Amino acid sequence: MTKNLLSVGGSSPQGQNSLANALSPGIPPIGAGSTANTVSFQSQFRHQPSLSVNSINSINSLNSLNSFNSNTSTSIHDSAYQFGGEPLTPPEIANNSTKHFSPWNTNNNGALKSNSTTQFPAQVFPFSNTAGNPGVGAAPSVTNTNPRSRLLSLPQLQPAVTFNIDKSLASLSLQNNNNLDTFNPTSSSTTPIYPKKSHEKELVTRLNSTPFEALTDEIVSLSKDQYGCRFLQRKLDENSTMYFPTIFGQICAHASELMVDPFGNYLVQKLLNYCTNHEKDLLLEQSAPDLFSVALNQHGTRALQKIIDCLGTNYQFSLVRDSLKNHVVELIQDLNGNHVVQKCINKFSHKDFQFIIDAICLHIVRISTHKHGCCVLQKCLNKCNQQQLVQLGDEIIANAIVLMKDQFGNYVVQYLLSMNNLPINEKLVYQILPSISMLSVQKFSSNVMEKCLKNAPNRSSQNAMLEEILRPQNLNALIKDQYGNYVVQTAIDVADDEYKFRLIQTVKPMLPFIKSTPYSRRIQSKISVVLNQNANLNAMLTTYQQYFASTAAPDQYLSFYKQQQQQQQQQQHQYQNQQFQGLHNNQN
């Protein structure tokens, strides 16, 4: 069977022919007149013959790969092109002047037309250019004696013959037969061998063997390379006193560019560990105009956060603050930029991050209703001082209704309530009081309503909310709603005995109307638990059911119950006085 190996170019036709005959007898070389270095090919696709080249730097021209010389003998071996019996679709003609390489582009006798330029179609013989090993696809020689009837099938792949050329190190060629021992025709692998580890080793060896002074002009380009960046970081660790001034001198002017580089950003972060305040000033002065765009980059955001962590003087804080203050909203809403703002909040003093508070207050709804903005705002609430808390709290309260109904904004209102600032919480309760019924039946705001009941600043504000819930039209709507019923359950939990009694006695007649709903069972269970845990409430309900259930409403009964309680306390007090007076007389 014919081996699937082609030889392209060479310094001498004799050398090419001897190489081709040695490895693939019967297949003539392509482009024998080319001056390009000889490169070996191998089949690396499952159904497509192609060839693999580790470097094309030594190839002067690819014209010999893209077209055939009309004098070149071209043939198809039928036995080598039977693959599953499935025909290939004839490739389309790109234009009238360029004809694709195919078995249909022939004369009547089956030979290629000598007056046409025949090219390899990309869908049959693709060119590949993978990272670390650019490949060039080519077609084996073909012969077709009956172009209309024959099927162009693909060959069974032969064991790959691999010849690797490192483009960054030595330039190798096959200009003479002395290099033939580099090939391994007996290899059983069909996958190209890419010597990544050896490439890294040889590259590092070359860098280590080169005097560092000779690499000064290449430091910026080395910073953008994986191995070069590691090499420079290692030099800093080995002897920062010797190498830091040179590296910093080259890097400083390109700081913004390197901070957004996948590898360069690590070198910038490394340099910060060795920088003095003066050198940090120089670095920030160079990069300050670009810090906004750096913060939005997935690599730059890490480098900028490292810079913020290393800030040490008021001048450095002012440089960062001035470069970001006009872009706070955009940064907060960005996937990468919001981490920079949070880092500023954590690192800056209250005075230094006041510009963030001011920007948030101007766009409170826009930021609070954003998935990243609500997180940043909670960070601000947790870090700010009392004056800043009042400033943010007033803006949140003024827009509380809108925020409570939003999927992200409701968390901001809940977080404000959880801080248990009594004046702020009281303002918030009275702000939402007229809209309690509407907010309690909405998916997100119902959670905030439960939080308001639990974190009420005092008993009077909590009772004001309970009064709104106990309104007949409101309670009837809440008890039947899939979200409102949770507000009713929370109200039963947090209310005092009097309001518990009123809620339970008002809810009980409504339960038969909602018995088919799943939350009816939960409300009944809640009432049972409350009664079992509260003996006084249980006694109140028993008395009411025995004497006043048919004649008095729950609130009327409460007035009577209070009078009874007062009378009992007075009688008890009188009895205790009599007992004390009698004991005193006996002693005399």
Backbone torsions as a table, in degrees:
resi	resn	phi	psi	omega
1	MET	NA	143.2	-178.5
2	THR	-71.1	132.1	178.6
3	LYS	-71.7	145.5	-179.5
4	ASN	-91.2	70.8	-177.2
5	LEU	-142.5	130.8	179.2
6	LEU	-122.4	152.4	174.8
7	SER	-119.5	130.8	-176.6
8	VAL	-119.8	129.6	173.5
9	GLY	71.3	-175.3	177.6
10	GLY	148.0	163.7	-178.1
11	SER	-80.0	-22.9	179.3
12	SER	-142.4	135.5	178.5
13	PRO	-57.7	-31.6	-178.9
14	GLN	-67.0	-43.0	179.4
15	GLY	-62.7	-38.3	179.2
16	GLN	-66.2	-46.6	-176.1
17	ASN	-65.1	-38.7	-179.9
18	SER	-66.8	-37.7	178.2
19	LEU	-67.1	-46.1	-179.0
20	ALA	-64.1	-40.7	179.7
21	ASN	-67.3	-33.4	-178.4
22	ALA	-70.8	-37.6	-175.0
23	LEU	-99.6	-31.7	-176.1
24	SER	-141.7	75.6	-178.2
25	PRO	-61.7	140.2	177.4
26	GLY	95.2	-9.8	179.5
27	ILE	-111.6	114.4	-179.4
28	PRO	-73.4	153.5	177.1
29	PRO	-69.5	153.9	178.9
30	ILE	-102.0	138.1	177.7
31	GLY	65.7	50.9	-174.8
32	ALA	-63.0	-21.4	-177.7
33	GLY	-87.3	0.5	-176.5
34	SER	-74.6	151.7	177.9
35	THR	-98.0	4.5	-178.6
36	ALA	-71.4	153.4	176.8
37	ASN	-64.6	148.2	-178.2
38	THR	-72.6	135.7	-178.9
39	VAL	-130.1	139.3	-178.7
40	SER	-90.9	156.3	-177.4
41	PHE	-126.6	155.7	176.3
42	GLN	-149.5	159.1	178.6
43	SER	-83.0	118.2	-179.8
44	GLN	-123.4	5.7	174.0
45	PHE	-109.4	153.2	-175.3
46	ARG	-66.8	-46.2	-177.7
47	HIS	-111.9	4.5	-173.6
48	GLN	-128.8	126.1	173.6
49	PRO	-70.1	130.3	179.2
50	SER	-152.2	-173.5	-176.8
51	LEU	-143.4	154.1	-173.6
52	SER	-121.0	132.0	179.7
53	VAL	-131.2	133.1	-179.6
54	ASN	-81.4	-16.7	179.2
55	SER	-156.5	141.1	174.2
56	ILE	-115.1	11.7	179.8
57	ASN	-64.3	-31.0	-176.4
58	SER	-88.3	0.3	179.1
59	ILE	-91.6	120.3	-177.0
60	ASN	-77.7	-31.3	-176.7
61	SER	-151.1	141.6	177.5
62	LEU	-102.4	9.0	-179.1
63	ASN	-62.0	-33.2	-179.3
64	SER	-70.1	-19.6	177.3
65	LEU	-85.6	-28.6	-173.6
66	ASN	-89.8	-15.2	-177.0
67	SER	-145.4	158.8	177.7
68	PHE	-101.7	144.5	168.1
69	ASN	-74.0	137.2	-177.0
70	SER	-63.3	-20.4	179.8
71	ASN	-86.7	-6.4	-177.5
72	THR	-75.4	132.2	178.1
73	SER	-74.4	128.8	-176.5
74	THR	-131.2	131.4	-177.2
75	SER	-145.8	156.5	174.7
76	ILE	-113.4	126.8	175.2
77	HIS	-91.1	113.4	-174.1
78	ASP	-59.5	-40.6	-176.7
79	SER	-66.4	-27.8	-178.7
80	ALA	-84.1	-10.1	-174.8
81	TYR	-118.5	33.9	172.2
82	GLN	-104.2	113.7	-176.2
83	PHE	-140.1	96.6	175.9
84	GLY	71.8	-2.4	177.2
85	GLY	73.2	11.0	-178.6
86	GLU	-96.7	130.5	-179.5
87	PRO	-77.8	153.2	172.7
88	LEU	-89.7	143.5	174.0
89	THR	-71.1	132.3	-180.0
90	PRO	-58.3	130.5	178.7
91	PRO	-64.6	145.8	-179.4
92	GLU	-75.0	152.8	178.8
93	ILE	-83.6	122.5	-177.3
94	ALA	-64.8	-49.0	176.9
95	ASN	-156.9	178.9	-175.3
96	ASN	-71.1	-24.7	-175.0
97	SER	-90.4	-23.9	-177.5
98	THR	-117.1	120.2	-178.6
99	LYS	-108.2	132.0	-177.7
100	HIS	-74.5	154.0	177.4
101	PHE	-73.3	118.5	179.2
102	SER	-162.7	160.5	179.0
103	PRO	-66.9	-13.9	179.9
104	TRP	-86.6	-12.8	-179.9
105	ASN	-89.1	65.1	-175.4
106	THR	-138.9	169.1	171.1
107	ASN	-80.1	-178.7	-178.9
108	ASN	-65.0	-27.0	-178.8
109	ASN	-86.7	3.5	176.4
110	GLY	94.5	-8.0	-179.2
111	ALA	-85.8	156.4	177.9
112	LEU	-66.3	144.3	175.9
113	LYS	-67.0	126.9	-175.5
114	SER	-76.8	-18.5	-176.4
115	ASN	-99.0	17.5	-178.9
116	SER	-123.8	152.7	174.4
117	THR	-92.6	115.4	-174.3
118	THR	-104.3	126.7	-177.7
119	GLN	-119.3	157.5	177.2
120	PHE	-77.4	127.5	174.9
121	PRO	-72.2	139.2	-177.6
122	ALA	-64.6	-30.8	-177.2
123	GLN	-76.3	-16.3	179.2
124	VAL	-101.7	-47.2	-179.8
125	PHE	-124.7	81.9	-172.7
126	PRO	-74.3	149.7	169.4
127	PHE	-89.6	136.4	179.1
128	SER	-121.7	152.1	179.0
129	ASN	-146.6	77.1	-177.1
130	THR	-86.2	158.6	-177.1
131	ALA	-61.8	126.4	176.6
132	GLY	87.3	-15.1	-177.7
133	ASN	-152.4	75.4	179.4
134	PRO	-60.3	133.8	-178.4
135	GLY	-117.0	153.8	177.9
136	VAL	-126.7	124.6	-178.5
137	GLY	-87.2	146.5	177.9
138	ALA	-148.5	161.3	-178.1
139	ALA	-103.8	144.5	172.6
140	PRO	-70.6	166.2	179.6
141	SER	-66.0	150.2	-174.7
142	VAL	-134.7	150.6	170.2
143	THR	-135.4	136.2	-179.5
144	ASN	-140.3	115.6	-178.4
145	THR	-91.9	-15.3	178.9
146	ASN	-142.3	84.3	-169.6
147	PRO	-63.3	-27.9	-176.8
148	ARG	-82.7	-24.4	-173.1
149	SER	-107.1	-24.5	-176.3
150	ARG	-77.1	152.4	177.7
151	LEU	-103.9	132.8	175.4
152	LEU	-89.4	96.8	178.1
153	SER	-103.5	162.7	-175.2
154	LEU	-96.0	150.0	-174.9
155	PRO	-80.0	158.7	167.0
156	GLN	-68.6	132.1	-173.8
157	LEU	-71.8	137.8	176.8
158	GLN	-88.4	162.7	174.8
159	PRO	-53.8	135.7	-173.5
160	ALA	-70.4	143.1	173.3
161	VAL	-111.3	114.6	-170.9
162	THR	-111.6	133.9	173.9
163	PHE	-134.5	112.8	-173.6
164	ASN	-97.6	135.1	177.6
165	ILE	-122.7	122.2	178.4
166	ASP	-86.7	114.8	-173.3
167	LYS	-73.7	-22.7	-177.4
168	SER	-92.1	-9.6	-178.3
169	LEU	-115.3	-123.2	-175.4
170	ALA	-71.1	146.2	175.0
171	SER	-97.7	114.5	-176.9
172	LEU	-106.4	154.8	178.7
173	SER	-150.4	170.0	177.4
174	LEU	-115.4	51.5	-177.1
175	GLN	-78.8	-14.3	176.9
176	ASN	-141.5	169.5	-174.9
177	ASN	-78.4	-3.3	179.2
178	ASN	-69.1	-19.8	-178.4
179	ASN	-91.3	4.9	-176.5
180	LEU	-66.0	-25.4	-179.1
181	ASP	-71.7	-7.9	176.2
182	THR	-68.9	-28.7	-178.9
183	PHE	-76.4	156.3	176.8
184	ASN	-131.5	79.0	-174.7
185	PRO	-64.8	-18.4	-177.0
186	THR	-90.7	3.8	-179.4
187	SER	-62.6	139.3	-179.5
188	SER	-95.2	-1.1	-178.5
189	SER	-84.4	140.6	176.2
190	THR	-105.5	7.3	179.8
191	THR	-108.6	131.4	178.7
192	PRO	-58.4	145.3	179.5
193	ILE	-98.6	115.8	-179.7
194	TYR	-106.6	112.4	-174.3
195	PRO	-81.4	69.3	-177.4
196	LYS	-63.7	-46.1	-178.0
197	LYS	-65.7	-41.9	179.0
198	SER	-67.2	-36.1	176.7
199	HIS	-61.7	-46.2	178.7
200	GLU	-61.2	-43.2	-178.4
201	LYS	-62.9	-44.3	-178.7
202	GLU	-68.5	-37.3	179.3
203	LEU	-66.6	-44.5	178.6
204	VAL	-64.0	-38.6	177.5
205	THR	-61.3	-42.6	178.7
206	ARG	-64.0	-41.1	179.3
207	LEU	-66.2	-40.7	-179.0
208	ASN	-69.3	-30.3	-178.7
209	SER	-83.1	-10.6	179.3
210	THR	-92.1	133.7	176.6
211	PRO	-57.6	136.5	-175.5
212	PHE	-60.4	-31.9	179.6
213	GLU	-62.9	-29.7	-179.9
214	ALA	-74.9	-14.6	-178.9
215	LEU	-97.5	4.0	-173.9
216	THR	-56.8	-45.0	-177.8
217	ASP	-74.3	-10.6	-179.0
218	GLU	-103.4	5.6	-174.6
219	ILE	-62.6	-41.2	-179.6
220	VAL	-64.6	-44.6	178.9
221	SER	-68.8	-35.9	175.9
222	LEU	-64.3	-33.0	-179.5
223	SER	-64.3	-25.0	-179.0
224	LYS	-92.3	2.1	178.6
225	ASP	-106.9	144.4	-176.9
226	GLN	-58.3	-50.8	-176.9
227	TYR	-76.7	-34.8	178.0
228	GLY	-65.3	-39.3	178.8
229	CYS	-64.5	-42.2	177.7
230	ARG	-64.4	-38.6	179.2
231	PHE	-60.6	-45.5	-179.2
232	LEU	-67.8	-39.1	177.5
233	GLN	-64.1	-37.8	179.0
234	ARG	-66.0	-36.6	178.0
235	LYS	-63.6	-39.3	178.3
236	LEU	-63.9	-40.0	179.5
237	ASP	-69.3	-34.5	-178.0
238	GLU	-70.2	-47.7	-177.6
239	ASN	-156.3	85.3	-176.7
240	SER	-65.7	-33.1	-179.6
241	THR	-61.6	-38.0	-177.6
242	MET	-80.0	-44.3	-169.5
243	TYR	-98.0	-22.5	-175.6
244	PHE	-59.9	-47.7	-177.6
245	PRO	-57.6	-40.9	-178.6
246	THR	-67.4	-46.7	-178.3
247	ILE	-65.4	-46.0	-178.8
248	PHE	-63.2	-39.3	179.6
249	GLY	-60.5	-34.1	178.9
250	GLN	-83.1	-32.7	-173.4
251	ILE	-81.7	-34.2	-169.4
252	CYS	-53.9	-45.6	-178.2
253	ALA	-69.9	-15.8	-178.2
254	HIS	-115.5	24.3	-173.8
255	ALA	-60.4	-46.3	-178.6
256	SER	-63.1	-40.5	179.7
257	GLU	-64.4	-41.3	-176.7
258	LEU	-77.6	-28.3	-179.7
259	MET	-64.6	-25.9	179.1
260	VAL	-98.5	5.2	178.8
261	ASP	-87.1	141.6	-178.2
262	PRO	-57.5	-30.2	-179.5
263	PHE	-108.8	-36.8	-177.0
264	GLY	-61.7	-29.7	-177.9
265	ASN	-63.9	-28.7	178.5
266	TYR	-70.6	-34.5	177.9
267	LEU	-68.8	-39.9	177.5
268	VAL	-61.2	-43.9	178.4
269	GLN	-62.7	-37.1	179.1
270	LYS	-66.9	-40.7	-179.1
271	LEU	-61.4	-34.3	-176.9
272	LEU	-62.0	-25.6	179.2
273	ASN	-68.7	-19.6	-176.2
274	TYR	-113.4	-0.1	-176.1
275	CYS	-79.6	140.7	167.6
276	THR	-83.2	171.8	178.8
277	ASN	-60.8	-36.0	178.3
278	HIS	-64.4	-42.5	179.5
279	GLU	-69.4	-33.9	174.3
280	LYS	-64.6	-39.2	176.4
281	ASP	-59.3	-45.3	-179.9
282	LEU	-62.9	-42.4	-179.3
283	LEU	-64.0	-43.0	-179.7
284	LEU	-70.2	-37.4	179.0
285	GLU	-63.9	-36.4	178.5
286	GLN	-70.8	-37.8	-172.0
287	SER	-100.3	-8.7	-175.3
288	ALA	-53.9	-43.4	-179.6
289	PRO	-63.6	-18.3	-175.6
290	ASP	-110.1	7.4	-174.3
291	LEU	-64.5	-31.1	178.7
292	PHE	-63.7	-49.2	178.9
293	SER	-67.7	-32.2	176.7
294	VAL	-64.3	-41.4	-178.0
295	ALA	-64.1	-27.6	-179.0
296	LEU	-82.2	-10.6	-176.9
297	ASN	-88.8	144.1	-176.7
298	GLN	-66.1	-28.4	175.9
299	HIS	-90.8	-38.2	-178.2
300	GLY	-64.9	-33.1	-178.8
301	THR	-62.3	-33.3	178.8
302	ARG	-71.2	-43.6	179.3
303	ALA	-63.8	-40.4	-179.2
304	LEU	-68.8	-37.5	175.9
305	GLN	-63.4	-36.1	176.0
306	LYS	-65.0	-40.3	178.0
307	ILE	-61.6	-45.1	-179.1
308	ILE	-63.2	-37.0	177.4
309	ASP	-63.1	-29.9	-175.0
310	CYS	-95.2	1.9	-180.0
311	LEU	-64.4	140.5	-176.5
312	GLY	-135.7	-12.7	-177.7
313	THR	-126.9	160.9	179.0
314	ASN	-62.5	-34.1	179.2
315	TYR	-63.4	-41.8	179.1
316	GLN	-66.3	-41.7	177.2
317	PHE	-61.4	-40.1	-178.4
318	SER	-67.7	-34.9	178.2
319	LEU	-63.0	-45.6	179.1
320	VAL	-67.5	-43.5	-178.4
321	ARG	-62.1	-45.5	-177.9
322	ASP	-67.0	-30.3	-179.2
323	SER	-79.4	-19.3	-176.1
324	LEU	-109.4	-16.2	-168.6
325	LYS	-63.9	-25.7	179.8
326	ASN	-89.5	3.7	-176.0
327	HIS	-131.1	24.0	-173.7
328	VAL	-62.4	-46.0	-176.6
329	VAL	-64.2	-44.5	179.2
330	GLU	-62.9	-39.4	179.4
331	LEU	-66.6	-42.7	-178.6
332	ILE	-61.5	-36.2	-176.3
333	GLN	-87.3	0.4	-178.4
334	ASP	-96.1	146.2	-178.5
335	LEU	-59.1	-39.4	-179.3
336	ASN	-95.8	-37.6	-175.8
337	GLY	-65.6	-30.5	-177.4
338	ASN	-64.9	-26.6	178.1
339	HIS	-71.2	-31.5	176.1
340	VAL	-66.7	-42.7	178.7
341	VAL	-63.7	-42.4	178.4
342	GLN	-63.7	-36.9	176.5
343	LYS	-64.7	-38.5	176.5
344	CYS	-63.1	-41.9	-179.9
345	ILE	-62.5	-40.7	-178.7
346	ASN	-72.5	-36.1	-172.5
347	LYS	-90.9	-37.7	-174.4
348	PHE	-75.7	158.4	171.7
349	SER	-76.5	168.8	-179.6
350	HIS	-58.5	-37.6	-179.8
351	LYS	-68.9	-38.7	-175.0
352	ASP	-73.4	-29.6	179.2
353	PHE	-102.0	18.6	174.3
354	GLN	-61.2	-30.1	178.8
355	PHE	-62.5	-29.4	176.6
356	ILE	-71.6	-42.6	178.4
357	ILE	-60.8	-45.0	-178.7
358	ASP	-62.4	-42.4	-179.7
359	ALA	-66.5	-38.7	179.2
360	ILE	-65.8	-41.9	-179.2
361	CYS	-63.2	-32.5	178.8
362	LEU	-72.9	-23.1	-177.6
363	HIS	-131.9	48.2	-171.0
364	ILE	-62.9	-42.0	-178.3
365	VAL	-71.5	-43.3	-179.2
366	ARG	-60.7	-39.7	-178.4
367	ILE	-79.8	-42.8	-177.0
368	SER	-65.7	-28.8	-178.0
369	THR	-94.3	12.7	177.6
370	HIS	-105.5	144.7	-173.9
371	LYS	-64.0	-33.0	175.7
372	HIS	-88.4	-34.7	-177.5
373	GLY	-63.2	-38.3	-179.1
374	CYS	-65.7	-32.4	177.5
375	CYS	-69.6	-42.8	179.0
376	VAL	-63.8	-40.3	-179.0
377	LEU	-65.7	-38.6	175.9
378	GLN	-63.8	-37.0	175.2
379	LYS	-60.6	-42.7	179.3
380	CYS	-62.5	-45.4	-179.3
381	LEU	-60.6	-34.3	-178.0
382	ASN	-76.7	-27.6	-174.1
383	LYS	-100.6	-24.2	-169.4
384	CYS	-72.3	161.9	176.6
385	ASN	-84.2	-178.1	-173.8
386	GLN	-63.2	-41.2	179.7
387	GLN	-63.5	-43.4	178.9
388	GLN	-68.5	-34.5	177.2
389	LEU	-63.1	-43.1	177.6
390	VAL	-64.1	-40.8	179.6
391	GLN	-61.5	-47.1	178.3
392	LEU	-69.6	-41.1	-178.5
393	GLY	-60.6	-41.1	179.6
394	ASP	-62.7	-39.5	179.5
395	GLU	-69.3	-39.1	179.1
396	ILE	-66.2	-43.2	-179.3
397	ILE	-64.5	-39.9	-179.8
398	ALA	-62.4	-26.4	-179.7
399	ASN	-116.0	25.9	-172.6
400	ALA	-61.6	-41.5	-176.4
401	ILE	-61.5	-44.7	180.0
402	VAL	-66.5	-43.7	-176.4
403	LEU	-68.5	-38.8	-177.9
404	MET	-63.6	-27.8	-178.6
405	LYS	-88.4	-2.9	-177.1
406	ASP	-95.1	148.2	-177.0
407	GLN	-65.6	-25.9	176.8
408	PHE	-106.5	-37.4	-177.9
409	GLY	-63.0	-29.0	-179.1
410	ASN	-63.3	-28.7	178.9
411	TYR	-70.6	-31.0	177.7
412	VAL	-65.3	-45.2	180.0
413	VAL	-65.2	-41.5	178.3
414	GLN	-62.5	-40.3	-179.8
415	TYR	-65.9	-38.1	177.4
416	LEU	-62.9	-40.6	178.3
417	LEU	-65.7	-37.6	-176.6
418	SER	-69.3	-13.3	178.4
419	MET	-77.0	-12.2	173.1
420	ASN	56.1	39.6	171.0
421	ASN	-84.8	109.2	-168.6
422	LEU	-59.4	-47.0	179.7
423	PRO	-62.1	-40.3	-179.5
424	ILE	-66.6	-44.0	-179.4
425	ASN	-64.6	-37.4	179.0
426	GLU	-66.8	-41.3	175.7
427	LYS	-59.3	-42.8	-178.2
428	LEU	-64.8	-41.8	-179.4
429	VAL	-60.8	-46.9	-177.9
430	TYR	-74.5	-19.6	174.8
431	GLN	-70.6	-39.2	-175.6
432	ILE	-96.3	-3.4	-174.1
433	LEU	-55.3	-44.6	-179.6
434	PRO	-68.1	-16.4	-174.9
435	SER	-110.9	19.9	-175.2
436	ILE	-60.4	-44.3	-177.8
437	SER	-62.4	-44.6	-179.6
438	MET	-67.1	-40.4	-178.6
439	LEU	-71.4	-29.2	-176.4
440	SER	-73.4	-19.7	-178.1
441	VAL	-103.4	11.1	178.6
442	GLN	-104.7	145.9	-170.1
443	LYS	-56.1	-52.2	-173.6
444	PHE	-84.8	-41.9	-176.9
445	SER	-69.7	-23.0	177.9
446	SER	-63.1	-33.7	175.8
447	ASN	-64.6	-38.8	179.4
448	VAL	-68.6	-35.7	178.2
449	MET	-63.1	-41.7	176.4
450	GLU	-62.1	-39.7	178.4
451	LYS	-64.6	-38.4	178.9
452	CYS	-63.7	-41.7	179.2
453	LEU	-64.6	-37.7	-178.0
454	LYS	-76.8	-32.6	-175.2
455	ASN	-109.9	28.8	177.2
456	ALA	-60.3	136.6	-174.8
457	PRO	-67.3	-28.1	-179.7
458	ASN	-156.0	172.4	-176.5
459	ARG	-67.6	-32.9	-178.0
460	SER	-66.6	-43.1	179.0
461	SER	-69.2	-34.2	176.4
462	GLN	-66.9	-42.5	178.4
463	ASN	-64.3	-32.5	177.8
464	ALA	-63.5	-40.2	176.6
465	MET	-67.4	-38.7	179.4
466	LEU	-65.9	-36.2	177.5
467	GLU	-62.5	-39.9	177.9
468	GLU	-65.9	-39.3	179.4
469	ILE	-66.9	-35.1	-176.3
470	LEU	-77.6	-7.7	175.2
471	ARG	-57.8	133.5	-173.3
472	PRO	-53.5	-44.8	-177.8
473	GLN	-68.8	-33.4	179.3
474	ASN	-73.0	-48.5	-177.8
475	LEU	-64.5	-37.2	178.6
476	ASN	-63.2	-36.0	178.4
477	ALA	-75.0	-39.6	-177.0
478	LEU	-69.1	-40.7	-175.1
479	ILE	-66.8	-22.1	-179.0
480	LYS	-98.4	-2.7	-175.0
481	ASP	-96.4	146.4	-177.5
482	GLN	-68.0	-23.3	176.4
483	TYR	-104.7	-36.5	-177.4
484	GLY	-64.0	-29.4	-178.7
485	ASN	-64.0	-28.2	177.3
486	TYR	-69.0	-33.6	176.7
487	VAL	-65.9	-39.9	178.1
488	VAL	-64.0	-42.9	178.6
489	GLN	-62.2	-41.7	178.4
490	THR	-65.4	-37.9	178.5
491	ALA	-62.3	-41.2	176.7
492	ILE	-62.3	-36.3	-179.6
493	ASP	-67.2	-45.3	-168.9
494	VAL	-93.5	-15.2	-175.6
495	ALA	-70.5	157.2	173.3
496	ASP	-76.8	-179.2	-172.6
497	ASP	-61.5	-40.0	-178.4
498	GLU	-63.1	-46.8	-178.7
499	TYR	-74.3	-31.0	172.9
500	LYS	-59.4	-46.1	179.7
501	PHE	-60.0	-46.0	-178.7
502	ARG	-64.6	-41.5	-179.7
503	LEU	-64.8	-46.8	-176.7
504	ILE	-64.7	-45.4	-178.4
505	GLN	-68.3	-27.2	177.5
506	THR	-81.2	-33.4	-177.3
507	VAL	-76.7	-35.8	-173.6
508	LYS	-53.6	-45.9	179.5
509	PRO	-64.7	-18.3	-178.1
510	MET	-86.8	-17.3	-173.9
511	LEU	-61.7	-37.7	178.6
512	PRO	-60.4	-26.8	-178.4
513	PHE	-78.3	-15.3	-179.1
514	ILE	-121.2	18.6	-174.8
515	LYS	-64.4	-21.2	180.0
516	SER	-81.5	-8.5	-178.6
517	THR	-91.4	151.0	-178.9
518	PRO	-67.5	-28.8	-177.6
519	TYR	-78.8	-14.1	174.0
520	SER	-61.0	-41.7	179.0
521	ARG	-64.9	-37.5	179.8
522	ARG	-67.2	-38.7	179.8
523	ILE	-66.9	-42.3	177.6
524	GLN	-61.8	-41.2	177.7
525	SER	-64.0	-39.6	178.9
526	LYS	-62.6	-43.9	179.3
527	ILE	-62.4	-42.2	179.7
528	SER	-62.4	-42.9	179.9
529	VAL	-63.5	-43.4	-178.8
530	VAL	-63.6	-42.7	-179.2
531	LEU	-67.5	-36.4	179.5
532	ASN	-68.6	-28.5	-177.2
533	GLN	-92.5	-9.2	-174.9
534	ASN	-127.8	99.5	-178.0
535	ALA	-68.2	-37.8	-179.3
536	ASN	-63.9	-43.5	178.1
537	LEU	-64.9	-38.0	178.5
538	ASN	-63.1	-40.0	178.3
539	ALA	-65.7	-40.9	177.8
540	MET	-60.1	-45.5	-179.1
541	LEU	-66.0	-38.2	179.6
542	THR	-64.5	-45.2	178.7
543	THR	-61.8	-43.9	-179.5
544	TYR	-62.8	-45.2	-178.9
545	GLN	-65.7	-32.6	-177.4
546	GLN	-76.9	-36.0	-169.6
547	TYR	-117.2	-30.8	-168.3
548	PHE	-125.3	5.3	-173.9
549	ALA	-61.1	-33.8	-175.1
550	SER	-94.1	-11.3	-173.5
551	THR	-119.6	-18.3	-173.9
552	ALA	-131.5	143.3	173.3
553	ALA	-76.9	161.3	-178.3
554	PRO	-57.4	-40.2	-178.4
555	ASP	-71.1	-33.5	175.2
556	GLN	-66.6	-40.3	178.5
557	TYR	-63.9	-34.4	-179.8
558	LEU	-63.1	-37.2	177.9
559	SER	-65.3	-44.5	177.1
560	PHE	-62.4	-41.8	-177.6
561	TYR	-64.3	-38.7	178.8
562	LYS	-64.9	-41.3	177.8
563	GLN	-61.9	-43.0	178.4
564	GLN	-61.7	-41.0	179.5
565	GLN	-64.0	-40.7	178.9
566	GLN	-65.4	-41.2	178.3
567	GLN	-63.4	-41.9	178.9
568	GLN	-63.3	-40.2	179.2
569	GLN	-65.9	-39.8	178.7
570	GLN	-64.6	-43.5	178.4
571	GLN	-62.3	-41.2	178.8
572	GLN	-64.4	-38.5	-179.9
573	HIS	-67.1	-43.0	178.8
574	GLN	-63.4	-41.0	179.7
575	TYR	-63.2	-42.2	179.6
576	GLN	-65.0	-36.4	177.9
577	ASN	-66.1	-41.4	178.6
578	GLN	-63.3	-43.3	179.0
579	GLN	-62.0	-41.0	-179.9
580	PHE	-67.8	-39.0	-179.3
581	GLN	-66.5	-41.5	179.3
582	GLY	-65.2	-41.3	178.1
583	LEU	-62.0	-38.3	-179.4
584	HIS	-67.1	-40.0	179.4
585	ASN	-65.9	-39.2	179.5
586	ASN	-63.9	-36.4	180.0
587	GLN	-68.0	-34.0	179.7
588	ASN	-72.7	NA	NA
